[in-house]
Structure formats: C-alpha cells, structure tokens
Amino acid sequence: MPTHRDKPLPNLDHLDPLVGAVVAKRKQLRWSQAKLAQAEGISRRALLMIEKGGDCNLSTLRRLHSCLDIVMQAASAHAPTLDDMNAQNARERFGGVR
C-alpha cells in the first residue's frame, strides 16, 4: 500500500532549474522546509518564497546548493558555431565590415 512518502515528485518545470534542483533534492532527502531553512540560517518563509519562484541572492542559492550537495555550474545556452566565431572576429577586427 503506497504511503505519503511514495508520492512522485511534483512537476518543477515552471521553476528556474537552479531552484527546481533545490526543491527536488530537499524532497528526495525528505527534509522539511523548516529543516533546510534552519540549516542555512534563513527563515522558512524566505525558503518558501524561493521555492515558489521568488527572487533570492546568488549567495543564498549557492549556500542552499552546497547544503544539499548539489553542484552548481555555469553553462552557455549553446556553444557558438564556427560562423558565429567568424562573424565576431570580423566585427572586432574590421568594425563589422567583412
């Protein structure tokens, strides 16, 4: 018989991936918002607002990731193509004239 602990994680697609990772990991660890907030020295209300998509400082987000052993890495949305690089070089070297 399934229990409340067997519920699948909610869909977090509406959240920024950095925040969604915090919510998913906290729930995976079965930590309450109060426990995580206390561990990070922020109010439960502040954590609730962050988890709902509210703004927060990068330092707060980094601490949350660190506490939950989540690796935060910066990544480009896409790698530039050779054409992108050639166009950028032309702009820098010739002022946009090819």
N, C-alpha and C positions, 0 to 999 in steps of 0.2 A: 504494500500500500504506500503510495507516494506521500511524502511529508512536505512541509513548507520549505525544507532545506533542499528538496529535489527540484524545485521550480527552475526552469531555464532562465538564464539572464535576460533582462528586458532588452529590446532593440535600442541601441545607443547611437544609431546613425545620425540623429538630429544634433548630437553634440560634437564639439570640436574633438578630433581624435586624441588630443592630449588630455582632455577632461574625461572622455569616454574610457580611456585606459585606466584612469584613477577609479572611476565608478566600478568598472568591471573587476579590477583587481581587489578592491575593497570587498565587493560582494563575494568573489571567489574565496577570499580569506575568511568570509563570514564575520567581518568587522562591522560594528555599528558606526554610524556617522560620529557619534559621541566619542568612541574609542579612537578613531583616526584623528579627529579634531584635537583631542587631548594630547595625543602623541606628537602632534605638530604645533601645539601651542596656539591654535586658532579656535574661535568659537564654533559650536556646532551649526549655528545659524550661518556663519560665513561659509562653512563647508557645504551646507545645503544650497546656498546661492551659487557657489561654484559648480556644484553638480547639476544645477538646473540651467547652466549655461551663462551665468553671470560673470562679470569681469573679475579678474584677480591679477595680482602681480606675478611676474615671471618667477621671482624668488619663492613665492608661496607654492606655485605649481611645481617647481624643481624640488622643494622640500617634500611635497606630497609624493612625487615620483620616487624620490630617494627612500622615503619611509616604507614604501610598498615594493621596493626593489624593481622598479620599472626603469628601463634605460630610455632616456630622452635624447634623441638625436635630431639634429637639423638636417633637412634634406631638401634638395631642389624639387620643384614641382615636376620638372622634366629636364633631362640633360640637353644642352644645346646641340644642335646639329652642326655639321661642317658648314652649311650655308649660313647659319646664324653667326658662327665664329668669323667667317669671311666677311660678312656684312659689318660686323662690329669692328673688325680690323680696318676695313675700308673707311668707316666713319672716323675712326681715331687717327688714321694716317693721312687721309685726304679730305677731311671735313665733310664727308658724305658723298663726295664725287667718286664715282667708280670708273 
